[in-house]
Amino acid sequence: MAKTIITKLTMQGFKSFNKRVSIPFLNGVNIIAGPNGSGKSNVIDAVVFVLGRTSAKSLRADRLHELIFHGGEGKSAAEYASVTLFLDNSGKIFPFDNPEISVVRKVNRKGMSVYRLNGKNVTREKLLETLALARIFPEERNIVLQGDVTQVIEMNSIERRIIIDEISGIADYNDKKEKSQQDLEAVDSKLKEAEIIINQRYDIYKKLEDEKNATIRFETLQKQLQTLKASHAHKKFTTLEEQLKKLSNNVLEKEEQKKKTDNDLEQTENNLEEKEKSIREIAGKIVDLSKSFKIEKEISEVRSELLIKKDKINANTREIERLSSMIEKLEGLSARKAEFTEIPRSVQAVLRLGLKGVYGTVVNLISVPEKYQVAIEVTAGPHLYDIVVDNENTASYCIDYLKRERVGRATFLPLSKIKPTTFSDSSLLGKSGAIGLASKLIKFDTKFLSAIEFVFGNTLIVENLDAAKSLGIGKARMVTLDGDLTERSGAMIGGYYFKTAAKQIESSTSQEISRYSQMKESLQNEVSVLQTDVKELEVKLKELATSESLKEFVDLEKTRVSSEHEVDELRERRKRLQERKLNLEIEVNRLNIEKAKIETEFEIAKQEFEKFGQAEYIDEKLQVLETQIIKAEKELTEIGSVNLKAVDEFEKMRTEFDQYKQRYEKILEEKKAVLEMINQIEQKRKEVFGKTLGEISQKFDKIFTNMAGGFASLNLENPDDIESGLLIQATPKGKRLLNIDSMSGGEKTVVALAFLFAIQMYKPAPFYMFDEVDAALDKENTRKIGEWIKRMSKEAQFIVITHNDQTIQYGDRVYGVTMDRGESKIIGVEMPKE
């Protein structure tokens, strides 16, 4: 029989192969070697991919689009992954005249696959049908991927037997079995009449059974509820008993702390009284000494002045701190207002550019008294956020930017071109109810005069609508203090005016900040002057204190100051102790009240507990017991009244129902003939399975003998049950017969490989691919596998992925795979002939 081989594999954008890479394959053993992470296993993944396997998981990816080269280390990601497989057609296995055919599969980033056969787009089904002519299948076991050997080792016996199921094709007999099942359904139709009678009786039977169960459940719940209530009373009694004991201990502890605090307070007051008495004595001596020295008077005056100035500094410093806090709060308030300002997005975009010649919006360039706030907002209307710029060139640049970025539109007022509007009817000015022109009631930099006059110059601010009517509606554009507007056209706009955050103009907040800042600066200047005075007074005091005659005076003064400091500390300690004493008294009172409450609850719980006497208790939390009590009571309520005779009535009905059931079961005997047919099909199924298992077992024994020198076999755990597990057994060199699960790691791998090789020999394929099947083998077992592959390569093509030096020696040619900056590259080496 003619056969084919893989002649070449081309990859582009597939996994770690970014650029187009072609690998020629010849007859014999083709080795693909390289270090871990170099991408060598991606070669077999590419073959499996192009043959039409649809499971991304088996290709070590979550989604098909993840097979595309994802870039990295300065390299861009690929737009698609493409794999081309060239197969020898010299034997005309495939229905093409070409001596070689090509199979292409391409996947894009949407995960869509395209198949081509000899350059023409085909469906996956058509491709699989063509490849099947050469016994090439994407899911066949001639391709052993990473983990396949381990999977066989880790399988349970049932999973291993399923492999034989798939290979034997016993699924075909399932169709025959299904047809027999249809015949069985025809027999079942004869049972319908009997079933009707059974169902009628069953309804009565079920009703009585439900009533019996409800009665039994009702009695059980009553007993359970009694136990739960007794347990709840017991738990509450013991819990309150523990709480009462704990509270008593807490009261004693707090009273002990209060007693200690009283002692500390008494000691502190005694110390304070002694220290105050000492200060009075020192003060008397200082007064006596002051009378005998004139210079002491001067010192006293300097010291008094010094103390006054220091007090003033301290007072000013506190005031400065208060003003700073006020300024900070006002600025925070101003900032929060600003956050909510509804400035158009386009205006914000222009202002963020920070262009020279862009001065800001109209609202930011004016300052308005609080009184005219509403009137000025209404006067400006949509012009409130017009942007003032220096000339038309700046305005054009900003407009082009808004178009280019598609941000929005904005109005610009170039100072070089904008013409101010003037108020034409000056006779209205000064009349009753007329306050003045809007542009005269606001503050602004005069450089922006033309823009401000353009917005506000033609509008008269009046007191109210009556004043506007008195002046003459239609004579001029007028706005009232509460926001009503009359146009020259005679149109009148008004109603309740909502002040929104979007219309806020700088008001009293900034004025307050300015006023507080001026006060703060004035105080800071005053503090600076006072500090200079203090330094001068301290120098003068030091000079006066150098007199020998004042030594005693100064020493006494120092002692007095030190004593006063100690008095301050004692007073502070006394204050803390008094507060602690008060808190302890409050806490003791609170605990006593709580204790009295618990004692009352304890007595009630004790009486409730004693009602149940000796009972069985459930040790559970109170909340859990309460929940269970509620649940039991609810269930009892839902059950309601029960039929206490239901138990006896059910037993009588059950006897009658069983008689009908026996009659029904006699009819089922008619099924035996059909079931016998199903058994015959099952027997044939067993024969096919047994034949397949026997042949694979013989090949398994032969392969294992060649590789390891022992013998091996495949058997079912229960030979009479083809649904039982598969036992893989072998005799490793020098050992007794062992199940694969009882072998060492290396032995398991050799046996698993022999098992896979046996399956491959049962269904020969034109080529075989192994991905690191020698990873767990020692040198000896690696040699055995390598020699077997070498022998088998005379019959078929082998492509082996490995990084084992010993396996590489058995290759006819070696392709090295390396990883270079995130991309796999291939180097081919022809091995010397033996």
Secondary structure, DSSP 8 states (H G I E B T S, - for coil): -----EEEEEEESBTTB-S-EEEE--SSEEEEE--TTSSTHHHHHHHHHHTT---TGGGT-SSGGGGB---BTTB---SEEEEEEEEE-TT--SS-SSSEEEEEEEEETT--EEEEETTEEE-HHHHHHHHGGGT--TT-TTEE-TTHHHHHHHS-HHHHHHHHHHHHTTHHHHHHHHHHHHHHHHHHGGGHHHHHHHHHHHHHHHHHHHHHHHHHHHHHHHHHHHHHHHHHHHHHHHHHHHHHHHHHHHHHHHHHHHHHHHHHHHHHHHHHHHHHHHHHHHHHHHHHHHHT-HHHHHHHHHHHHHHHHHHHHHHHHHHHHHHHHHHHHHHHHHHHHHHT----HHHHHHHHH--TTEEEEGGGSEE--GGGHHHHHHHHGGGGG-EEESSHHHHHHHHHHHHHHT-----EEETTT------S-GGGTTSTTEEEEGGGSSEE-GGGHHHHHHHHTTEEEESSHHHHHHH-TTSSEEEETTS-EE-TTS-EE-S-----GGG----HHHHHHHHHHHHHHHHHHHHHHHHHHHHHHHHHHHHHTT-GGGHHHHHHHHHHHHHHHHHHHHHHHHHHHHHHHHHHHHHHHHHHHHHHHHHHHHHHHHHHHHHH-S-------HHHHHHHHHHHHHHHHHH-S--TTHHHHHHHHHHHHHHHHHHHHHHGGGGHHHHHHHHHHHHHHHHHHHHHHHHHHHHHHHHHHHHHSS-EEEEESSTT-TTS-EEEEE--TTS--EEGGGS-HHHHHHHHHHHHHHHHHHS--SEEEEESTTTT--HHHHHHHHHHHHHHTTTSEEEEEE--HHHHTT-SEEEEEEEETTEEEEEEEE----
